[in-house]
Amino acid sequence: MNPTEAFERARDALLQNAGDVERARAAFAWPQLEEFNWAWDWFEVLASRRDATALVLVSDAEGTPRVTKVRYAELAERSTRLARWLSDQGVVRGDRILVMLTNVQPLWETMLAAIKLGAVMIPATTQLTAADIDDRIERGNVRHMITDEAGAAKLRAPERLRVRLAVGDRVAGFTRYEDALAAPASLARVRTLASDPLLLYFTSGTTAKPKLVLHTHQSYPVGHLSTMYWLGLREGDVHQNISSPGWAKHAWSSFFAPWNAGATILVHDAPRFSAKRTLEVLREHDVATLCAPPTVWRMLILESLGAKPAALRELASAGEPLNPEVIEHVRDAWSLTIRDGYGQTETTAQVGNPPGFPVRLGSMGKPLPGYDIVLLDADGRESNEGEVALRLTPRPSGLMTAYADDEERTSAVMAGGYYRTGDEARRDDDGYIHFVGRGDDVFKSSDYRISPFELESVLVEHEHVAEAAVVPSPDPVRLSVPKAFVVLKPGVPETKETARAVFEWCSQKLAPYKRVRRLEFAALPKTISGKIRRIELRKLEESRRAANERGAQEHWLEEMG
């Protein structure tokens, strides 16, 4: 059985058992692949089989909506031309490419081209600062970069990179993307093992430096069969995922999972999110399946939902637990249930509520096909409450290889025959898994993972700040926003002007999604050994927000004027 046949057999076992998760779990097994290249072995096969639309881009960036439809065959050809040009410039198997693009067609072509070459992609959000880019180039051992004019302007030492490609207008020191597509549409196939590295994600952790999550040609392309099943995708569906490029969730639901099913990916690119416009797009483009983070769902229900969009069949949410009242609001309006799911950058969808599965409000669902989920107590014993963990025998295909260049951290999370997620949960009597919280201090804000330590490191660099502790402050729309409890150096007044100076410092040093939004001058609770007790600050902040109260020396960014 060749790689395409093995992949398709596993895929079909899930598609044929849509709506019956127990049968799907029994019928499904991860394909055992020695060599595999998803772009050649699957995407090109789809392109040759049917003349179908692969990608629909709805752009509101220039005011007047512009719709671009791209077929599978066109993407296959253009990505081969790009791969050929990159190969001619010396890009070889294993080379690392920093990809920092918005939701534009070249993003999908670049990803396909990199897979065809066996190159390793490092996806990056366009919100990165120049310092963030420097860090990724250095720690990621990046040799090439594909970006746009705005991204190129942040590159402080372009001479470090061999290939520099820019989408859009000509940029000094960069090759124009469209010029690269003049290369021949022919390319000698590069042999890639299923275990070869494919993706390297930087993700926030409890230290100042993000972790480097390494995925292979198997773990994400094949692993996202579980995500395909959870989303309820079918061949020919128009699927919309609301997510920004550079994050793992974009690869989940705006690349691998839909095309695993042979669906059409719809992307709405707009300067800022509009609930009203999103609802229009759902109707205008016959979206069948929609996945959005809880922040978006909470914003949508503030709009008049109206009648259910005619083609809409499946709704999903991921990123953090979704409020039950939001689920009920949408169900009342559209007679559809938003189905929660759970996974990480390190994995594909592990737990979820697939179509046809009875949803229990407040629960993430049950283990998805291909995953054996257990909960481990403080002593490492399987229990009904504790840390979410994956049994490694057999090892699920959707699990990362390792944290790159961090054997100690990798060994810690893979100890004892389990992969430990760091997330806490409980299992009820019917087997439903309920999220409890993070085992560390990382939290979510508007679907972005925020590392307190990273923000604290920036805060204490300010000339007036002696100590700082960052915790999530509950927010009705964004789930939470970063709040800093700050101890000032002796003699520095606790004034609005001081708060403004600290806010401005953070704005200069941090990407927009990381910025401190609330700040309070206050003493920090500590253990006997001197460690900051963030748990106390989190509880304090939660109680204040519930009571709509604020600290005596508390300042909010939006009130700074």
SELUM-411473 format. One record per residue (C-alpha): z, x negated, y. Coordinates in Angstrom, 1 decimal. Each point is the difference from the previous one (the first is absolute). Layout:
{zz Z	xx X	yy Y}
...
! end
This chain:
{zz 0.0	xx 0.0	yy 0.0}
{zz -1.1	xx -1.5	yy 3.3}
{zz 2.3	xx 0.1	yy 3.1}
{zz -1.7	xx 3.0	yy 1.5}
{zz 0.4	xx 2.0	yy -3.2}
{zz 3.6	xx -0.9	yy -0.4}
{zz 0.8	xx 0.9	yy 3.6}
{zz -1.9	xx 3.3	yy -0.1}
{zz 1.7	xx 1.0	yy -3.3}
{zz 3.4	xx -0.4	yy 1.6}
{zz -1.1	xx 1.8	yy 3.1}
{zz -1.4	xx 2.9	yy -1.9}
{zz 3.2	xx 0.4	yy -2.0}
{zz 1.7	xx 0.8	yy 3.2}
{zz -2.8	xx 2.2	yy 1.5}
{zz -0.3	xx 2.0	yy -3.2}
{zz 3.8	xx 0.7	yy 0.1}
{zz 0.3	xx 1.0	yy 3.6}
{zz 2.7	xx 2.5	yy 0.4}
{zz 1.9	xx -1.0	yy -3.1}
{zz 2.0	xx -3.2	yy 0.7}
{zz 1.6	xx -0.1	yy -3.5}
{zz -3.4	xx 0.1	yy -1.7}
{zz -1.3	xx -2.6	yy 2.5}
{zz 2.9	xx -2.3	yy -0.7}
{zz -0.6	xx 0.3	yy -3.7}
{zz -3.7	xx -0.5	yy 0.2}
{zz -0.1	xx -2.8	yy 2.5}
{zz 0.3	xx -3.7	yy -0.6}
{zz -0.8	xx -2.8	yy 2.5}
{zz -3.3	xx -1.7	yy -1.0}
{zz 0.4	xx -3.5	yy -1.4}
{zz -2.4	xx -2.1	yy 2.0}
{zz -0.7	xx -3.7	yy -0.2}
{zz -2.8	xx -0.1	yy 2.6}
{zz -0.3	xx 2.7	yy 2.7}
{zz -1.5	xx 0.3	yy 3.4}
{zz 0.4	xx 3.5	yy 1.4}
{zz -2.8	xx -0.3	yy 2.6}
{zz -2.6	xx -1.1	yy -2.7}
{zz 1.4	xx 1.8	yy -3.0}
{zz 0.8	xx 3.4	yy 1.6}
{zz -1.2	xx 0.5	yy 3.6}
{zz -3.5	xx -1.3	yy -0.7}
{zz -0.1	xx 2.2	yy -3.1}
{zz 0.8	xx 3.0	yy 2.1}
{zz -2.6	xx -0.9	yy 2.5}
{zz -2.6	xx -0.2	yy -2.7}
{zz 0.9	xx 3.3	yy -1.7}
{zz -0.1	xx 2.5	yy 2.9}
{zz -1.3	xx 0.3	yy 3.5}
{zz 3.3	xx 1.0	yy 1.6}
{zz 1.8	xx -0.6	yy 3.3}
{zz 2.8	xx -2.6	yy -0.4}
{zz 1.3	xx -0.1	yy 3.5}
{zz 0.1	xx 2.3	yy 3.0}
{zz 1.2	xx -1.4	yy 3.3}
{zz 1.0	xx 2.4	yy 2.8}
{zz 0.5	xx -2.0	yy 3.2}
{zz 1.5	xx 1.4	yy 3.1}
{zz 0.5	xx -3.4	yy 1.6}
{zz -2.7	xx 0.4	yy 2.7}
{zz 0.9	xx 3.6	yy 0.9}
{zz -2.9	xx 1.8	yy -1.7}
{zz 0.5	xx 0.3	yy -3.7}
{zz -2.4	xx -2.0	yy -2.1}
{zz -0.5	xx 0.5	yy -3.7}
{zz -1.3	xx -2.7	yy -2.3}
{zz -0.8	xx 0.7	yy -3.7}
{zz -0.5	xx -2.9	yy -2.3}
{zz -1.2	xx 0.3	yy -3.6}
{zz 1.2	xx -2.0	yy -3.0}
{zz -3.3	xx -1.8	yy -0.3}
{zz 0.0	xx -1.0	yy 3.7}
{zz 3.5	xx -1.4	yy -0.2}
{zz -0.9	xx -1.9	yy -3.2}
{zz -3.0	xx -1.6	yy 1.7}
{zz 1.7	xx -0.8	yy 3.3}
{zz 3.0	xx -1.5	yy -1.8}
{zz -2.3	xx -2.2	yy -2.1}
{zz -1.7	xx -1.3	yy 3.1}
{zz 3.3	xx -0.8	yy 1.6}
{zz 1.2	xx -1.7	yy -3.2}
{zz -3.2	xx -2.0	yy -0.1}
{zz 0.5	xx -1.2	yy 3.6}
{zz 3.6	xx -0.9	yy -0.7}
{zz -1.0	xx -1.9	yy -3.1}
{zz -2.6	xx -1.9	yy 2.0}
{zz 2.7	xx -1.0	yy 2.5}
{zz 2.0	xx -1.5	yy -2.8}
{zz 2.4	xx 2.9	yy -0.9}
{zz 0.9	xx -0.5	yy -3.7}
{zz 2.1	xx 1.8	yy -2.6}
{zz 3.7	xx -0.3	yy 0.9}
{zz -0.5	xx -0.6	yy 3.8}
{zz 2.2	xx 2.1	yy 2.2}
{zz -1.4	xx 2.2	yy 2.7}
{zz 2.0	xx 1.6	yy 2.7}
{zz -1.4	xx 3.5	yy 0.6}
{zz 1.1	xx 1.6	yy 3.2}
{zz -2.1	xx 3.0	yy 0.9}
{zz 0.4	xx 3.6	yy 1.1}
{zz -1.5	xx 3.0	yy -1.9}
{zz -3.6	xx -1.1	yy 0.4}
{zz -2.7	xx -0.2	yy -2.7}
{zz 0.1	xx -3.8	yy -0.2}
{zz 3.6	xx 0.2	yy -1.3}
{zz -1.2	xx 1.7	yy -3.3}
{zz -3.0	xx -2.3	yy -0.2}
{zz 2.2	xx -3.1	yy 0.4}
{zz 2.4	xx 1.1	yy -2.7}
{zz -2.8	xx 0.6	yy -2.4}
{zz -1.7	xx -3.3	yy 0.9}
{zz 3.3	xx -2.0	yy -0.5}
{zz 0.5	xx 1.6	yy -3.4}
{zz -3.5	xx -0.9	yy -1.1}
{zz 0.6	xx -3.6	yy 1.0}
{zz 3.5	xx -0.2	yy -1.7}
{zz 1.4	xx -0.9	yy 3.4}
{zz 3.6	xx 1.0	yy 0.9}
{zz 0.5	xx 2.5	yy 2.8}
{zz 2.9	xx 0.0	yy 2.3}
{zz -0.1	xx 3.4	yy 1.8}
{zz 1.6	xx 0.0	yy 3.4}
{zz 0.7	xx 2.7	yy 2.6}
{zz -1.7	xx -0.4	yy 3.4}
{zz 3.5	xx 0.3	yy 1.6}
{zz 0.9	xx -3.5	yy -1.0}
{zz 0.9	xx -2.4	yy 2.7}
{zz -1.4	xx -3.5	yy 0.4}
{zz 3.1	xx -1.4	yy -1.6}
{zz -0.3	xx 2.4	yy -3.0}
{zz -3.6	xx -1.1	yy -0.5}
{zz 1.1	xx -3.7	yy 0.1}
{zz 2.6	xx 0.7	yy -2.6}
{zz -2.5	xx 1.8	yy -2.4}
{zz -2.5	xx -2.8	yy 0.4}
{zz 2.6	xx -2.7	yy -0.7}
{zz 1.9	xx 1.6	yy -2.8}
{zz -3.0	xx 1.8	yy -1.5}
{zz -2.1	xx -3.1	yy -0.1}
{zz -2.7	xx 1.9	yy 1.8}
{zz -3.4	xx -1.7	yy 0.2}
{zz -2.1	xx 2.9	yy 1.4}
{zz 0.4	xx 3.0	yy 2.3}
{zz -1.9	xx 3.2	yy 0.6}
{zz 1.2	xx 2.0	yy 3.1}
{zz -1.3	xx 1.5	yy 3.2}
{zz 0.0	xx -1.2	yy 3.6}
{zz 3.7	xx 1.0	yy 0.6}
{zz 1.1	xx -1.8	yy -3.1}
{zz -2.0	xx -3.1	yy 0.8}
{zz 1.7	xx -0.2	yy 3.4}
{zz 3.3	xx -0.4	yy -1.7}
{zz -1.1	xx -2.9	yy -2.1}
{zz 1.6	xx -3.1	yy 1.6}
{zz -1.6	xx -2.7	yy -2.1}
{zz -3.4	xx 1.2	yy -1.3}
{zz -1.0	xx -3.5	yy -1.1}
{zz 2.4	xx 0.4	yy -3.0}
{zz -2.3	xx 2.5	yy -1.6}
{zz -3.3	xx -0.8	yy -1.6}
{zz -1.6	xx 3.5	yy 0.3}
{zz 0.6	xx 2.2	yy 3.0}
{zz -1.7	xx 3.4	yy 0.0}
{zz 0.3	xx 2.6	yy 2.7}
{zz -1.0	xx 3.7	yy 0.0}
{zz -1.5	xx 1.3	yy 3.2}
{zz -1.1	xx -2.0	yy 3.0}
{zz -0.6	xx -3.7	yy -0.2}
{zz 3.2	xx -2.1	yy 0.2}
{zz -0.1	xx -3.7	yy 0.8}
{zz 0.7	xx -2.0	yy -3.1}
{zz -0.6	xx 2.9	yy -2.4}
{zz -3.1	xx 1.2	yy -1.8}
{zz -1.0	xx 3.5	yy 0.8}
{zz 0.5	xx 2.3	yy -3.0}
{zz -3.4	xx 1.7	yy 0.2}
{zz -1.7	xx -3.4	yy -0.1}
{zz 1.7	xx -0.8	yy -3.3}
{zz -1.6	xx 3.1	yy -1.5}
{zz -3.4	xx -1.5	yy 0.4}
{zz 0.7	xx -2.0	yy -3.2}
{zz -1.9	xx 0.8	yy -3.2}
{zz 1.3	xx 2.9	yy -2.1}
{zz 0.3	xx -2.2	yy -3.0}
{zz 3.0	xx -1.9	yy -1.3}
{zz 0.8	xx -1.9	yy -3.2}
{zz 3.0	xx 1.8	yy -1.6}
{zz 3.3	xx -1.9	yy 0.2}
{zz 2.1	xx 0.1	yy -3.2}
{zz 3.4	xx 1.4	yy 0.8}
{zz 2.9	xx 0.4	yy -2.5}
{zz 2.0	xx 3.2	yy 0.2}
{zz 3.0	xx -2.3	yy 0.7}
{zz -1.6	xx -1.8	yy 2.9}
{zz 1.6	xx 0.6	yy 3.4}
{zz -1.7	xx 2.6	yy 2.2}
{zz 2.4	xx 1.2	yy 2.7}
{zz 2.8	xx -1.6	yy 1.9}
{zz 2.2	xx 2.3	yy 2.0}
{zz 2.6	xx -1.0	yy 2.6}
{zz 2.8	xx 2.5	yy -0.1}
{zz 3.3	xx 0.2	yy 1.8}
{zz 3.1	xx -1.1	yy -1.8}
{zz 3.7	xx -0.8	yy 0.8}
{zz -0.9	xx -3.4	yy 1.4}
{zz -1.9	xx -0.8	yy 3.2}
{zz -3.1	xx -1.1	yy -1.9}
{zz -2.0	xx 2.8	yy -1.8}
{zz -0.4	xx -0.3	yy -3.8}
{zz -3.4	xx -0.8	yy -1.4}
{zz -0.9	xx 2.6	yy -2.7}
{zz -2.7	xx -1.3	yy -2.4}
{zz -2.3	xx 2.5	yy -1.8}
{zz -2.8	xx -0.7	yy -2.4}
{zz -3.5	xx 1.4	yy -0.9}
{zz 2.0	xx 2.2	yy -2.5}
{zz 3.2	xx 1.0	yy 1.7}
{zz -1.4	xx 1.8	yy 3.0}
{zz -3.5	xx 1.2	yy -1.0}
{zz 1.0	xx 1.1	yy -3.5}
{zz 3.6	xx 0.7	yy 1.0}
{zz -1.1	xx 2.6	yy 2.4}
{zz -1.1	xx 2.3	yy -2.8}
{zz 3.6	xx 1.2	yy 0.2}
{zz -0.5	xx 0.7	yy 3.7}
{zz -3.3	xx 1.8	yy -0.7}
{zz 1.9	xx 2.3	yy -2.4}
{zz 2.9	xx 0.7	yy 2.3}
{zz -2.4	xx 0.9	yy 2.9}
{zz -1.9	xx 2.4	yy -2.3}
{zz -3.4	xx -1.6	yy 0.8}
{zz -3.2	xx 1.2	yy -1.6}
{zz -3.5	xx -1.3	yy 0.1}
{zz -1.8	xx 1.3	yy 3.1}
{zz 3.2	xx 0.8	yy 1.9}
{zz 0.2	xx -0.8	yy 3.7}
{zz 3.3	xx -1.8	yy 0.3}
{zz 1.8	xx -0.8	yy 3.3}
{zz 2.9	xx -2.4	yy 0.2}
{zz 1.7	xx -0.5	yy 3.3}
{zz 1.0	xx -3.6	yy 0.0}
{zz -0.7	xx -3.2	yy 2.1}
{zz -1.9	xx -2.9	yy -1.5}
{zz 2.0	xx -3.1	yy -0.8}
{zz 2.6	xx 1.8	yy -2.0}
{zz 0.1	xx 0.5	yy -3.7}
{zz -0.1	xx 3.8	yy 0.3}
{zz -3.5	xx -0.3	yy 1.5}
{zz -1.2	xx -1.8	yy -3.1}
{zz 1.7	xx 2.6	yy -2.1}
{zz -1.6	xx 3.1	yy 1.4}
{zz -2.8	xx -1.1	yy 2.2}
{zz -1.7	xx -2.4	yy -2.5}
{zz 0.9	xx -0.3	yy -3.7}
{zz 1.4	xx 3.4	yy -1.0}
{zz -2.8	xx 2.2	yy 1.5}
{zz -2.8	xx -2.3	yy -1.3}
{zz 1.6	xx -0.2	yy -3.4}
{zz -0.6	xx 3.7	yy -0.2}
{zz -3.5	xx -0.1	yy 1.5}
{zz 1.1	xx 1.9	yy 3.1}
{zz -1.0	xx -0.3	yy 3.7}
{zz 2.4	xx -1.7	yy 2.4}
{zz 0.3	xx 1.7	yy 3.4}
{zz 1.6	xx -2.0	yy 2.8}
{zz 0.8	xx 1.4	yy 3.5}
{zz 0.2	xx -2.8	yy 2.5}
{zz 1.5	xx 1.1	yy 3.3}
{zz 1.8	xx -1.8	yy 2.9}
{zz 3.2	xx 1.9	yy -0.7}
{zz 1.0	xx 2.6	yy -2.6}
{zz -0.6	xx 3.6	yy 0.9}
{zz 1.3	xx 2.7	yy -2.4}
{zz -2.5	xx 2.5	yy 1.5}
{zz -3.0	xx -2.3	yy -0.5}
{zz 1.1	xx -0.9	yy -3.5}
{zz 0.0	xx 3.6	yy -1.0}
{zz -3.5	xx 0.4	yy 1.5}
{zz -1.2	xx -3.0	yy -2.1}
{zz 1.4	xx 1.5	yy -3.2}
{zz -2.1	xx 3.2	yy 0.6}
{zz -3.1	xx -1.6	yy 1.3}
{zz -0.4	xx -2.5	yy -2.9}
{zz 1.1	xx 2.1	yy -2.9}
{zz 2.9	xx -2.3	yy -0.9}
{zz 1.3	xx 0.9	yy -3.5}
{zz 2.9	xx -2.4	yy -0.4}
{zz 2.3	xx -1.3	yy 2.8}
{zz 2.6	xx -2.7	yy 0.0}
{zz 2.2	xx -0.6	yy 3.0}
{zz 3.3	xx -1.6	yy 0.8}
{zz 3.0	xx 2.2	yy 0.8}
{zz -0.3	xx -0.8	yy 3.7}
{zz -3.4	xx 1.5	yy 0.1}
{zz 1.1	xx 3.1	yy -2.0}
{zz 2.8	xx 0.5	yy 2.5}
{zz -2.4	xx -0.2	yy 2.9}
{zz -2.5	xx 2.4	yy -1.7}
{zz 2.5	xx 2.8	yy -0.4}
{zz 0.7	xx -0.1	yy 3.7}
{zz -3.6	xx 1.1	yy 0.5}
{zz -1.2	xx 3.5	yy -1.1}
{zz -1.3	xx -0.7	yy -3.5}
{zz -2.2	xx 3.1	yy -0.1}
{zz -1.7	xx 1.1	yy -3.1}
{zz -0.4	xx -2.5	yy -2.9}
{zz -3.1	xx -2.3	yy 0.4}
{zz -2.4	xx 1.5	yy -2.5}
{zz -0.6	xx -3.0	yy -2.2}
{zz 3.6	xx -1.3	yy 0.0}
{zz 1.5	xx -0.1	yy -3.5}
{zz 2.6	xx -2.8	yy -0.2}
{zz 2.7	xx -1.3	yy 2.5}
{zz 2.0	xx -3.2	yy -0.5}
{zz 2.6	xx -2.0	yy 1.9}
{zz 1.4	xx -3.5	yy -0.5}
{zz 1.9	xx -2.6	yy 2.0}
{zz 3.4	xx 1.6	yy 0.0}
{zz 1.5	xx 3.3	yy -1.2}
{zz -1.5	xx 3.0	yy 1.7}
{zz 2.3	xx 2.6	yy 1.5}
{zz 0.1	xx 3.2	yy -2.2}
{zz -0.4	xx 2.2	yy 3.1}
{zz -3.4	xx -1.7	yy 0.7}
{zz -1.2	xx 0.7	yy -3.5}
{zz 1.1	xx 3.7	yy 0.3}
{zz -1.7	xx 0.4	yy 3.4}
{zz -3.3	xx -1.2	yy -1.3}
{zz 0.3	xx 2.0	yy -3.2}
{zz 0.6	xx 3.1	yy 2.0}
{zz -3.0	xx -0.6	yy 2.1}
{zz -2.5	xx -1.2	yy -2.5}
{zz 1.4	xx 0.9	yy -3.5}
{zz -0.2	xx -3.7	yy -0.9}
{zz 2.8	xx -2.3	yy -0.9}
{zz 0.3	xx -3.5	yy 1.4}
{zz 0.7	xx -2.3	yy -3.0}
{zz 2.2	xx -3.0	yy 0.6}
{zz -0.6	xx -3.4	yy -1.7}
{zz 1.6	xx -3.3	yy -0.1}
{zz -1.2	xx -3.6	yy -0.3}
{zz 0.1	xx -3.3	yy 1.8}
{zz -2.2	xx -2.8	yy 1.3}
{zz 1.0	xx -1.7	yy -3.2}
{zz -1.3	xx 2.8	yy -2.2}
{zz -2.3	xx 3.0	yy -0.1}
{zz 1.4	xx 3.6	yy -0.2}
{zz 2.9	xx -0.1	yy -2.4}
{zz 1.6	xx 3.4	yy 0.4}
{zz -1.5	xx 3.2	yy 1.3}
{zz -0.7	xx 3.7	yy -0.2}
{zz -3.6	xx 0.2	yy -1.3}
{zz -2.1	xx 3.2	yy 0.2}
{zz 1.3	xx 2.7	yy -2.3}
{zz 3.5	xx -1.5	yy -0.1}
{zz 2.9	xx 2.2	yy 1.1}
{zz 1.2	xx -1.5	yy 3.3}
{zz 3.7	xx -0.2	yy 0.5}
{zz 0.8	xx -0.2	yy 3.8}
{zz 1.7	xx -3.3	yy 0.8}
{zz -1.2	xx -1.8	yy -3.1}
{zz -2.7	xx -2.8	yy -0.3}
{zz -1.0	xx 1.5	yy -3.3}
{zz -0.2	xx -1.7	yy -3.4}
{zz -1.5	xx -3.2	yy -1.3}
{zz -3.8	xx 0.0	yy 0.2}
{zz -2.3	xx -1.0	yy -2.9}
{zz 0.3	xx -3.7	yy -0.8}
{zz 3.5	xx -0.5	yy 1.5}
{zz 3.3	xx -0.1	yy -1.9}
{zz 2.7	xx 0.6	yy 2.6}
{zz 3.7	xx -0.6	yy -0.4}
{zz 3.0	xx 0.0	yy 2.3}
{zz 2.4	xx -3.0	yy -0.2}
{zz 3.6	xx 0.2	yy 1.0}
{zz 1.9	xx -2.9	yy 1.6}
{zz 0.5	xx -1.7	yy -3.4}
{zz -3.7	xx 0.2	yy -0.8}
{zz 0.4	xx 2.9	yy -2.5}
{zz -2.3	xx 2.9	yy -0.2}
{zz 1.6	xx 3.0	yy 1.7}
{zz -0.8	xx 3.3	yy 1.8}
{zz 0.7	xx -1.6	yy 3.3}
{zz -0.8	xx -3.5	yy 1.3}
{zz -2.8	xx -2.4	yy 0.8}
{zz -3.6	xx 1.2	yy -0.8}
{zz -1.5	xx -2.4	yy -2.5}
{zz -3.1	xx -0.4	yy -2.2}
{zz 0.2	xx -1.0	yy -3.6}
{zz -2.2	xx -3.1	yy -0.5}
{zz -0.7	xx 0.6	yy -3.7}
{zz -2.8	xx 1.0	yy 0.2}
{zz -0.7	xx -1.3	yy 3.5}
{zz -1.6	xx 2.6	yy 2.2}
{zz -3.3	xx -1.0	yy 1.4}
{zz 0.8	xx 1.2	yy 3.5}
{zz 2.8	xx -2.6	yy 0.5}
{zz -0.5	xx -3.1	yy 2.1}
{zz -0.2	xx -3.4	yy -1.5}
{zz 2.6	xx -1.6	yy 2.1}
{zz 1.3	xx -0.8	yy 3.5}
{zz -2.3	xx -2.8	yy 0.9}
{zz 1.7	xx -3.4	yy 0.4}
{zz 3.4	xx 1.5	yy -0.7}
{zz 0.9	xx -0.5	yy -3.7}
{zz 3.7	xx 0.7	yy 0.7}
{zz -0.6	xx 3.4	yy 1.5}
{zz -2.6	xx 0.9	yy -2.7}
{zz 2.5	xx -1.0	yy -2.8}
{zz 2.7	xx 2.1	yy 1.7}
{zz -2.0	xx 3.2	yy 0.1}
{zz -1.5	xx -0.5	yy -3.5}
{zz 3.3	xx -0.9	yy -1.8}
{zz 1.2	xx 1.5	yy -3.3}
{zz -3.3	xx 1.7	yy -1.0}
{zz -0.2	xx 2.2	yy 3.1}
{zz -1.7	xx -0.1	yy 3.4}
{zz 2.6	xx 1.0	yy 2.5}
{zz -1.3	xx 1.9	yy 3.1}
{zz 3.1	xx -0.3	yy 2.2}
{zz 0.0	xx 3.8	yy 0.5}
{zz 2.9	xx 2.2	yy -1.1}
{zz -0.6	xx 3.4	yy -1.7}
{zz 1.6	xx 2.6	yy -2.3}
{zz -1.4	xx 2.0	yy -2.9}
{zz 0.9	xx 3.6	yy -0.3}
{zz 0.6	xx 1.9	yy -3.3}
{zz -3.7	xx 0.9	yy -0.2}
{zz -1.3	xx -3.5	yy 0.5}
{zz -1.0	xx 0.3	yy 3.6}
{zz 0.6	xx -3.2	yy 2.0}
{zz 1.6	xx 0.3	yy 3.5}
{zz -0.2	xx -2.8	yy 2.6}
{zz 3.4	xx -1.2	yy 1.3}
{zz -0.8	xx -2.9	yy 2.2}
{zz -0.9	xx -3.7	yy 0.3}
{zz 2.2	xx -2.5	yy -1.8}
{zz -0.6	xx -2.4	yy 3.0}
{zz -0.2	xx 0.7	yy 3.7}
{zz -3.7	xx 0.5	yy 0.3}
{zz -0.9	xx 3.4	yy 1.4}
{zz -3.0	xx 2.1	yy 0.9}
{zz -1.1	xx 1.0	yy 3.5}
{zz -3.2	xx 2.1	yy 0.3}
{zz -1.0	xx -1.2	yy -3.5}
{zz 0.4	xx -3.7	yy 0.9}
{zz 2.5	xx -2.1	yy -1.8}
{zz 2.4	xx -1.7	yy 2.4}
{zz 2.1	xx -3.1	yy -0.8}
{zz 3.2	xx -0.1	yy 2.1}
{zz 0.3	xx -3.7	yy -0.4}
{zz -3.4	xx -0.6	yy 1.5}
{zz 0.9	xx 2.1	yy 3.1}
{zz 3.4	xx -1.6	yy 0.3}
{zz -1.5	xx -3.4	yy -0.1}
{zz -2.1	xx 0.9	yy 3.1}
{zz 2.9	xx 1.6	yy 1.8}
{zz 2.3	xx -3.1	yy -0.3}
{zz -2.7	xx -2.2	yy 1.5}
{zz 0.6	xx 1.8	yy 3.3}
{zz 2.0	xx -2.0	yy 2.4}
{zz 2.6	xx 2.8	yy 0.5}
{zz 0.5	xx 1.0	yy -3.6}
{zz 2.8	xx -1.5	yy -2.2}
{zz -0.3	xx 2.3	yy -3.0}
{zz -2.0	xx 3.0	yy -1.2}
{zz -0.2	xx 2.4	yy -2.8}
{zz -3.0	xx 2.4	yy -0.5}
{zz 0.3	xx 3.3	yy -1.9}
{zz -2.1	xx 3.2	yy -0.2}
{zz 0.7	xx 2.6	yy 2.6}
{zz -1.0	xx 3.5	yy -1.3}
{zz -2.9	xx 1.5	yy 1.8}
{zz -1.5	xx 3.5	yy -0.6}
{zz -3.6	xx -1.1	yy 0.0}
{zz 0.0	xx -3.7	yy -1.0}
{zz 2.7	xx 0.3	yy -2.7}
{zz 1.8	xx -2.8	yy 1.8}
{zz -0.5	xx -2.6	yy 2.7}
{zz 1.5	xx -3.5	yy 0.2}
{zz 3.3	xx -0.1	yy 1.9}
{zz 1.8	xx -3.2	yy 0.9}
{zz 3.7	xx -0.4	yy 0.5}
{zz 0.3	xx -3.0	yy 2.3}
{zz 2.9	xx -2.4	yy 0.9}
{zz -0.8	xx -1.8	yy 3.3}
{zz 1.0	xx -3.5	yy 0.9}
{zz 3.1	xx -0.4	yy 2.1}
{zz -0.6	xx 0.9	yy 3.7}
{zz -3.1	xx 2.1	yy -0.6}
{zz 0.4	xx 3.5	yy 1.4}
{zz -0.5	xx 3.0	yy -2.3}
{zz -2.4	xx 1.7	yy 2.4}
{zz -3.2	xx 1.9	yy -0.1}
{zz -1.8	xx -3.0	yy 1.5}
{zz 1.2	xx -2.2	yy -2.9}
{zz -1.2	xx 2.6	yy -2.5}
{zz -3.4	xx 0.1	yy 1.7}
{zz -0.3	xx -3.8	yy -0.3}
{zz 0.8	xx 0.1	yy -3.7}
{zz -2.5	xx 2.9	yy -0.6}
{zz -2.7	xx -2.0	yy 1.9}
{zz 0.8	xx -3.1	yy -2.1}
{zz -0.5	xx 2.0	yy -3.2}
{zz -3.2	xx 1.5	yy 1.3}
{zz -1.3	xx -3.5	yy 0.6}
{zz 1.0	xx -1.4	yy -3.4}
{zz -0.5	xx 2.8	yy -2.4}
{zz -2.9	xx 2.2	yy -1.2}
{zz 0.2	xx 3.5	yy 1.4}
{zz 1.1	xx 1.6	yy -3.2}
{zz 3.0	xx -2.4	yy -0.2}
{zz 1.3	xx 0.4	yy 3.5}
{zz 3.6	xx 0.9	yy 0.6}
{zz 0.1	xx 3.5	yy 1.5}
{zz 3.7	xx 0.4	yy 0.5}
{zz 2.7	xx -2.5	yy 0.9}
{zz 3.7	xx 0.1	yy 0.3}
{zz 2.4	xx -2.6	yy 1.3}
{zz 2.9	xx 0.0	yy -2.4}
{zz 2.2	xx -2.1	yy -2.3}
{zz -1.3	xx -0.5	yy -3.6}
{zz 2.1	xx 1.0	yy -3.0}
{zz 0.3	xx -2.9	yy -2.4}
{zz 1.5	xx -0.9	yy -3.4}
{zz 2.7	xx -2.5	yy -0.5}
{zz -2.6	xx -2.6	yy -0.7}
{zz -1.8	xx 0.8	yy 3.3}
{zz -2.9	xx 2.0	yy -1.3}
{zz -1.2	xx 2.9	yy 2.2}
{zz 0.8	xx 3.3	yy -1.7}
{zz -3.3	xx 1.8	yy 0.8}
{zz 1.0	xx 2.9	yy -2.3}
{zz 2.7	xx 0.9	yy 2.6}
{zz -2.5	xx -0.1	yy 2.9}
{zz -2.5	xx 2.1	yy -2.0}
{zz 2.7	xx 2.6	yy -0.7}
{zz 1.1	xx 0.0	yy 3.6}
{zz -3.6	xx 0.5	yy 1.2}
{zz -0.7	xx 2.8	yy -2.4}
{zz 3.2	xx 1.9	yy 1.0}
{zz -0.9	xx -0.4	yy 3.7}
{zz -3.5	xx 1.2	yy -0.4}
{zz 1.2	xx 3.0	yy -2.0}
{zz 2.4	xx 0.8	yy 2.8}
{zz -2.6	xx -0.8	yy 2.7}
{zz 2.4	xx -2.6	yy 1.4}
{zz -0.6	xx -3.5	yy 1.5}
{zz 2.1	xx -3.1	yy 0.4}
{zz 1.6	xx -0.8	yy 3.3}
{zz -2.3	xx -3.1	yy 0.5}
{zz -3.1	xx 1.4	yy -1.7}
{zz -3.6	xx -0.3	yy 1.5}
{zz -3.3	xx 1.4	yy -1.3}
{zz -3.3	xx -1.6	yy 0.7}
{zz -1.8	xx 3.1	yy 1.0}
{zz 2.6	xx 0.5	yy 2.8}
{zz -0.5	xx -3.4	yy 1.5}
{zz -2.7	xx 1.2	yy 2.4}
! end
